[in-house]
Amino acid sequence: MALYQSDRTIAFRRAYGKAASPEKLTQEAFEGNDRHLRRLLRIKIGERPDVQDLWEYLQDLRHTDIQGSLLAYLLPFCLELWCEDYAALATSTADLWSISIQFWLTARSSTSI
């Protein structure tokens, strides 16, 4: 199964594009502290972002203008986590489930991407 997931991840990255980490952070932190954004910028392919950092990023997306290049960079990481979460839903990963719902609600209501 890990190979299958890896193949899907590679295929997704090829289809989505090879978004690099933005050189400059312009995303405003909703609560004024951008440490979570800086940690998210340092994530490399194959690493897992911290769930709390993603939660704070989603709050930024809901309440501030969206930096498109940062969203393009982080989206594959988010989708990988959510895919794992959905596959393991029977073992209950409520935090990731909540984040995925929050993301899609945010994405549907946002017009500034």
Phi and psi in degrees as GROMACS dihedral restraints (atoms count N, CA, C in turn):
[ dihedral_restraints ]
;  ai    aj    ak    al  type     phi  dphi    fc
    3     4     5     6     1   -61.4    20    10
    4     5     6     7     1   -38.7    20    10
    6     7     8     9     1   -63.9    20    10
    7     8     9    10     1   -42.9    20    10
    9    10    11    12     1   -59.6    20    10
   10    11    12    13     1   -45.3    20    10
   12    13    14    15     1   -62.6    20    10
   13    14    15    16     1   -42.2    20    10
   15    16    17    18     1   -62.3    20    10
   16    17    18    19     1   -43.0    20    10
   18    19    20    21     1   -61.5    20    10
   19    20    21    22     1   -41.7    20    10
   21    22    23    24     1   -64.7    20    10
   22    23    24    25     1   -40.6    20    10
   24    25    26    27     1   -63.5    20    10
   25    26    27    28     1   -45.4    20    10
   27    28    29    30     1   -62.0    20    10
   28    29    30    31     1   -44.8    20    10
   30    31    32    33     1   -61.8    20    10
   31    32    33    34     1   -41.9    20    10
   33    34    35    36     1   -62.7    20    10
   34    35    36    37     1   -46.6    20    10
   36    37    38    39     1   -61.6    20    10
   37    38    39    40     1   -37.5    20    10
   39    40    41    42     1   -66.2    20    10
   40    41    42    43     1   -42.4    20    10
   42    43    44    45     1   -71.1    20    10
   43    44    45    46     1   -39.8    20    10
   45    46    47    48     1   -78.7    20    10
   46    47    48    49     1   -29.1    20    10
   48    49    50    51     1   111.0    20    10
   49    50    51    52     1   165.1    20    10
   51    52    53    54     1  -101.1    20    10
   52    53    54    55     1    74.1    20    10
   54    55    56    57     1   -69.5    20    10
   55    56    57    58     1   125.1    20    10
   57    58    59    60     1   -90.5    20    10
   58    59    60    61     1   159.3    20    10
   60    61    62    63     1   -59.4    20    10
   61    62    63    64     1   131.9    20    10
   63    64    65    66     1   -58.9    20    10
   64    65    66    67     1   142.7    20    10
   66    67    68    69     1   -70.7    20    10
   67    68    69    70     1   -32.5    20    10
   69    70    71    72     1  -125.7    20    10
   70    71    72    73     1   134.4    20    10
   72    73    74    75     1   -91.7    20    10
   73    74    75    76     1   115.9    20    10
   75    76    77    78     1  -116.6    20    10
   76    77    78    79     1    -6.4    20    10
   78    79    80    81     1   -64.3    20    10
   79    80    81    82     1   125.5    20    10
   81    82    83    84     1   -80.8    20    10
   82    83    84    85     1   136.8    20    10
   84    85    86    87     1   -82.9    20    10
   85    86    87    88     1   127.9    20    10
   87    88    89    90     1   -55.7    20    10
   88    89    90    91     1   -43.8    20    10
   90    91    92    93     1   -99.1    20    10
   91    92    93    94     1    14.9    20    10
   93    94    95    96     1    87.5    20    10
   94    95    96    97     1   -13.0    20    10
   96    97    98    99     1  -106.5    20    10
   97    98    99   100     1   114.2    20    10
   99   100   101   102     1   -98.8    20    10
  100   101   102   103     1    17.8    20    10
  102   103   104   105     1   -58.5    20    10
  103   104   105   106     1   -39.5    20    10
  105   106   107   108     1   -63.2    20    10
  106   107   108   109     1   -36.6    20    10
  108   109   110   111     1   -66.3    20    10
  109   110   111   112     1   -41.6    20    10
  111   112   113   114     1   -65.8    20    10
  112   113   114   115     1   -37.4    20    10
  114   115   116   117     1   -66.2    20    10
  115   116   117   118     1   -41.7    20    10
  117   118   119   120     1   -64.3    20    10
  118   119   120   121     1   -33.5    20    10
  120   121   122   123     1   -63.7    20    10
  121   122   123   124     1   -26.8    20    10
  123   124   125   126     1   -87.6    20    10
  124   125   126   127     1    -3.2    20    10
  126   127   128   129     1   -67.4    20    10
  127   128   129   130     1   135.7    20    10
  129   130   131   132     1  -107.4    20    10
  130   131   132   133     1   159.5    20    10
  132   133   134   135     1   -55.3    20    10
  133   134   135   136     1   132.0    20    10
  135   136   137   138     1    95.8    20    10
  136   137   138   139     1   -15.6    20    10
  138   139   140   141     1   -87.2    20    10
  139   140   141   142     1   159.9    20    10
  141   142   143   144     1  -107.7    20    10
  142   143   144   145     1   127.4    20    10
  144   145   146   147     1   -70.2    20    10
  145   146   147   148     1   153.7    20    10
  147   148   149   150     1   -71.3    20    10
  148   149   150   151     1   133.4    20    10
  150   151   152   153     1   -60.0    20    10
  151   152   153   154     1   -39.7    20    10
  153   154   155   156     1   -65.4    20    10
  154   155   156   157     1   -38.1    20    10
  156   157   158   159     1   -62.0    20    10
  157   158   159   160     1   -41.7    20    10
  159   160   161   162     1   -65.6    20    10
  160   161   162   163     1   -39.8    20    10
  162   163   164   165     1   -60.1    20    10
  163   164   165   166     1   -45.3    20    10
  165   166   167   168     1   -65.5    20    10
  166   167   168   169     1   -37.9    20    10
  168   169   170   171     1   -62.8    20    10
  169   170   171   172     1   -40.2    20    10
  171   172   173   174     1   -63.4    20    10
  172   173   174   175     1   -35.2    20    10
  174   175   176   177     1   -66.0    20    10
  175   176   177   178     1   -38.2    20    10
  177   178   179   180     1   -60.2    20    10
  178   179   180   181     1   -44.6    20    10
  180   181   182   183     1   -62.5    20    10
  181   182   183   184     1   -35.2    20    10
  183   184   185   186     1   -73.4    20    10
  184   185   186   187     1   -30.9    20    10
  186   187   188   189     1  -118.4    20    10
  187   188   189   190     1    -3.5    20    10
  189   190   191   192     1  -135.5    20    10
  190   191   192   193     1   169.4    20    10
  192   193   194   195     1   -64.5    20    10
  193   194   195   196     1   144.9    20    10
  195   196   197   198     1   -93.7    20    10
  196   197   198   199     1   130.9    20    10
  198   199   200   201     1   -84.8    20    10
  199   200   201   202     1   105.0    20    10
  201   202   203   204     1   -57.0    20    10
  202   203   204   205     1   -39.5    20    10
  204   205   206   207     1   -67.3    20    10
  205   206   207   208     1   -33.1    20    10
  207   208   209   210     1   -71.3    20    10
  208   209   210   211     1   -42.8    20    10
  210   211   212   213     1   -60.9    20    10
  211   212   213   214     1   -43.6    20    10
  213   214   215   216     1   -61.9    20    10
  214   215   216   217     1   -36.1    20    10
  216   217   218   219     1   -71.9    20    10
  217   218   219   220     1   -41.4    20    10
  219   220   221   222     1   -84.7    20    10
  220   221   222   223     1   -22.5    20    10
  222   223   224   225     1   -55.4    20    10
  223   224   225   226     1   -45.7    20    10
  225   226   227   228     1   -59.6    20    10
  226   227   228   229     1   -37.5    20    10
  228   229   230   231     1   -63.9    20    10
  229   230   231   232     1   -43.9    20    10
  231   232   233   234     1   -62.7    20    10
  232   233   234   235     1   -45.9    20    10
  234   235   236   237     1   -64.3    20    10
  235   236   237   238     1   -36.9    20    10
  237   238   239   240     1   -61.7    20    10
  238   239   240   241     1   -47.2    20    10
  240   241   242   243     1   -61.9    20    10
  241   242   243   244     1   -44.0    20    10
  243   244   245   246     1   -67.0    20    10
  244   245   246   247     1   -35.8    20    10
  246   247   248   249     1   -63.3    20    10
  247   248   249   250     1   -45.5    20    10
  249   250   251   252     1   -61.6    20    10
  250   251   252   253     1   -40.3    20    10
  252   253   254   255     1   -63.4    20    10
  253   254   255   256     1   -46.3    20    10
  255   256   257   258     1   -63.8    20    10
  256   257   258   259     1   -37.7    20    10
  258   259   260   261     1   -67.0    20    10
  259   260   261   262     1   -31.2    20    10
  261   262   263   264     1  -105.2    20    10
  262   263   264   265     1    19.0    20    10
  264   265   266   267     1   -57.0    20    10
  265   266   267   268     1   -32.3    20    10
  267   268   269   270     1   -62.5    20    10
  268   269   270   271     1   -24.3    20    10
  270   271   272   273     1   -93.8    20    10
  271   272   273   274     1     5.7    20    10
  273   274   275   276     1    63.4    20    10
  274   275   276   277     1   100.9    20    10
  276   277   278   279     1  -125.8    20    10
  277   278   279   280     1    70.7    20    10
  279   280   281   282     1   -61.2    20    10
  280   281   282   283     1   -34.7    20    10
  282   283   284   285     1   -61.7    20    10
  283   284   285   286     1   -48.2    20    10
  285   286   287   288     1   -67.5    20    10
  286   287   288   289     1   -36.4    20    10
  288   289   290   291     1   -60.8    20    10
  289   290   291   292     1   -46.8    20    10
  291   292   293   294     1   -61.5    20    10
  292   293   294   295     1   -42.1    20    10
  294   295   296   297     1   -63.9    20    10
  295   296   297   298     1   -41.3    20    10
  297   298   299   300     1   -64.9    20    10
  298   299   300   301     1   -40.9    20    10
  300   301   302   303     1   -63.8    20    10
  301   302   303   304     1   -44.4    20    10
  303   304   305   306     1   -60.1    20    10
  304   305   306   307     1   -42.0    20    10
  306   307   308   309     1   -61.1    20    10
  307   308   309   310     1   -48.4    20    10
  309   310   311   312     1   -67.3    20    10
  310   311   312   313     1   -35.1    20    10
  312   313   314   315     1   -64.8    20    10
  313   314   315   316     1   -40.3    20    10
  315   316   317   318     1   -65.0    20    10
  316   317   318   319     1   -46.9    20    10
  318   319   320   321     1   -61.0    20    10
  319   320   321   322     1   -38.5    20    10
  321   322   323   324     1   -68.4    20    10
  322   323   324   325     1   -31.3    20    10
  324   325   326   327     1   -94.5    20    10
  325   326   327   328     1    -8.0    20    10
  327   328   329   330     1   -88.2    20    10
  328   329   330   331     1   139.9    20    10
  330   331   332   333     1  -124.9    20    10
  331   332   333   334     1     8.0    20    10
  333   334   335   336     1  -104.8    20    10
  334   335   336   337     1    19.0    20    10
